[in-house]
Amino acid sequence: MAASRRLVFIGGGNMAEALLRGILAANRMRPQDILATDVRQERLAHLETAYRIAVSSDNAAAARQAATVLLAVKPQHMDGVLAELKDAVGEGHLLVSIAAGIPTAAIAARFPHPVRVIRVMPNTPALVLEGVSALAGGSHATPRDLETARELFEAVGNVVIVDESLMDAVTGLSGSGPAYVFLIIEALADAGVKAGLPRDIALTLAAQTVRGAARLVLETGKHPGVLKDMVASPAGTTIAGLHALEQGGVRAALINAVEAAVRRAQELGRR
Ligand SMILES: NC(=O)c1ccc[n+]([C@@H]2O[C@H](COP(=O)([O-])OP(=O)(O)OC[C@H]3O[C@@H](n4cnc5c(N)ncnc54)[C@H](OP(=O)(O)O)[C@@H]3O)[C@@H](O)[C@H]2O)c1
């Protein structure tokens, strides 16, 4: 049967909505190309009203309608969802999973025939179209499948393609990373308040400084060390601040944070 839609979301929660919004805003698809399912009627009503897409509470029937099935439920719900999809997903389907910690092989093993699976680790800035998503292809996924997935996730930010063995490293860096940066922004704003700035102004200065510095790295392609040296004048204020950061062990603390999160992702993956 020819697919009547281009994309089905299984699970219409936060991440699915962020992707949906990005895909429509970037004109990658039209609302009539997309269908979403959920177990919550109020989510379906919201998605239907806000984005004019089709909705359903029947995962298997929905999957039969589209070539690309995007699995966007929480990892603990994946087992049940894959059982429902077992007979609905055929060799013509592409499965794209954003469920943290579930390998493509574990998904493929639930089907009696070979299925093409792509695993993605997005992050929450996708909600404002500034995410970064790492994509990894499973054993049956083709380069074309990776391109299909890349086009979807580029609608909510940057995309990198990695070997699946690196997904725990991605989780520890960019998956958990927004929380590290929130903590840094909060601390910078506290420092501004301590130096006499009103809280709202301190927070704006801190957050925009982080955004601007990140854009300078991405848009100039210059090494962050080079950009740092450019603003640190001899005997100036910045080098004094940098010295204090090094004394505080910030570099080692961030490396330790990522390392701890990677270890935790590995532990959760072994369960
Ligand atoms: N948010 C992130 O930053 C982030 C980052 C990377 C990866 N991810 C991954 O993205 C996935 C989705 O995360 P999320 O934050 O978008 O979660 P979410 O907001 O909870 O969305 C999942 C939705 O699916 C619904 N659902 C549960 N069981 C279902 C079923 N059998 N069939 C259809 N829908 C079902 C949920 O309903 P109930 O609420 O009633 O269960 C919920 O509305 C997760 O696997 C997560 O690991 C998220």
Ligand as a Chemical Component Dictionary entry (heavy atoms), coordinates in Angstrom:
data_LIG
# 
_chem_comp.id                   LIG 
_chem_comp.type                 NON-POLYMER 
_chem_comp.pdbx_formal_charge   0 
_chem_comp.three_letter_code    LIG 
# 
loop_
_chem_comp_atom.comp_id 
_chem_comp_atom.atom_id 
_chem_comp_atom.alt_atom_id 
_chem_comp_atom.type_symbol 
_chem_comp_atom.charge 
_chem_comp_atom.model_Cartn_x 
_chem_comp_atom.model_Cartn_y 
_chem_comp_atom.model_Cartn_z 
_chem_comp_atom.pdbx_ordinal 
LIG N1  N1  N 0  12.989 16.114 26.134 1  
LIG C1  C1  C 0  14.282 15.968 25.829 2  
LIG O1  O1  O 0  15.134 16.789 26.098 3  
LIG C2  C2  C 0  14.759 14.792 25.091 4  
LIG C3  C3  C 0  16.072 14.790 24.608 5  
LIG C4  C4  C 0  16.515 13.675 23.929 6  
LIG C5  C5  C 0  15.674 12.604 23.765 7  
LIG N2  N2  N 1  14.408 12.628 24.261 8  
LIG C6  C6  C 0  13.563 11.473 24.090 9  
LIG O2  O2  O 0  12.386 11.859 23.440 10 
LIG C7  C7  C 0  11.338 10.977 23.826 11 
LIG C8  C8  C 0  10.115 11.799 24.121 12 
LIG O3  O3  O 0  10.417 12.710 25.174 13 
LIG P1  P1  P 0  9.397  13.879 25.535 14 
LIG O4  O4  O 0  10.114 14.774 26.484 15 
LIG O5  O5  O -1 8.818  14.448 24.288 16 
LIG O6  O6  O 0  8.292  13.011 26.321 17 
LIG P2  P2  P 0  6.750  13.333 26.552 18 
LIG O7  O7  O 0  6.510  14.797 26.521 19 
LIG O8  O8  O 0  6.333  12.529 27.736 20 
LIG O9  O9  O 0  6.044  12.739 25.232 21 
LIG C9  C9  C 0  5.683  11.408 25.035 22 
LIG C10 C10 C 0  4.173  11.355 24.756 23 
LIG O10 O10 O 0  3.843  10.027 24.338 24 
LIG C11 C11 C 0  2.686  9.625  25.048 25 
LIG N3  N3  N 0  2.592  8.159  25.085 26 
LIG C12 C12 C 0  2.873  7.310  26.125 27 
LIG N4  N4  N 0  2.630  6.039  25.764 28 
LIG C13 C13 C 0  2.199  6.077  24.475 29 
LIG C14 C14 C 0  1.759  5.083  23.561 30 
LIG N5  N5  N 0  1.732  3.781  23.894 31 
LIG N6  N6  N 0  1.374  5.475  22.324 32 
LIG C15 C15 C 0  1.385  6.780  21.977 33 
LIG N7  N7  N 0  1.770  7.772  22.804 34 
LIG C16 C16 C 0  2.166  7.427  24.041 35 
LIG C17 C17 C 0  2.875  10.256 26.396 36 
LIG O11 O11 O 0  1.695  10.236 27.159 37 
LIG P3  P3  P 0  1.853  10.111 28.796 38 
LIG O12 O12 O 0  2.424  11.411 29.226 39 
LIG O13 O13 O 0  0.462  9.856  29.263 40 
LIG O14 O14 O 0  2.781  8.951  29.057 41 
LIG C18 C18 C 0  3.328  11.664 26.004 42 
LIG O15 O15 O 0  2.248  12.496 25.670 43 
LIG C19 C19 C 0  11.858 10.192 25.028 44 
LIG O16 O16 O 0  12.112 8.854  24.639 45 
LIG C20 C20 C 0  13.134 10.863 25.406 46 
LIG O17 O17 O 0  14.097 9.925  25.858 47 
LIG C21 C21 C 0  13.931 13.710 24.904 48 
# 
loop_
_chem_comp_bond.comp_id 
_chem_comp_bond.atom_id_1 
_chem_comp_bond.atom_id_2 
_chem_comp_bond.value_order 
_chem_comp_bond.pdbx_ordinal 
LIG N1  C1  SING 1  
LIG C1  O1  DOUB 2  
LIG C1  C2  SING 3  
LIG C2  C3  SING 4  
LIG C2  C21 DOUB 5  
LIG C3  C4  DOUB 6  
LIG C4  C5  SING 7  
LIG C5  N2  DOUB 8  
LIG N2  C6  SING 9  
LIG N2  C21 SING 10 
LIG C6  O2  SING 11 
LIG C6  C20 SING 12 
LIG O2  C7  SING 13 
LIG C7  C8  SING 14 
LIG C7  C19 SING 15 
LIG C8  O3  SING 16 
LIG O3  P1  SING 17 
LIG P1  O4  DOUB 18 
LIG P1  O5  SING 19 
LIG P1  O6  SING 20 
LIG O6  P2  SING 21 
LIG P2  O7  DOUB 22 
LIG P2  O8  SING 23 
LIG P2  O9  SING 24 
LIG O9  C9  SING 25 
LIG C9  C10 SING 26 
LIG C10 O10 SING 27 
LIG C10 C18 SING 28 
LIG O10 C11 SING 29 
LIG C11 N3  SING 30 
LIG C11 C17 SING 31 
LIG N3  C12 SING 32 
LIG N3  C16 SING 33 
LIG C12 N4  DOUB 34 
LIG N4  C13 SING 35 
LIG C13 C14 SING 36 
LIG C13 C16 DOUB 37 
LIG C14 N5  SING 38 
LIG C14 N6  DOUB 39 
LIG N6  C15 SING 40 
LIG C15 N7  DOUB 41 
LIG N7  C16 SING 42 
LIG C17 O11 SING 43 
LIG C17 C18 SING 44 
LIG O11 P3  SING 45 
LIG P3  O12 DOUB 46 
LIG P3  O13 SING 47 
LIG P3  O14 SING 48 
LIG C18 O15 SING 49 
LIG C19 O16 SING 50 
LIG C19 C20 SING 51 
LIG C20 O17 SING 52 
# 
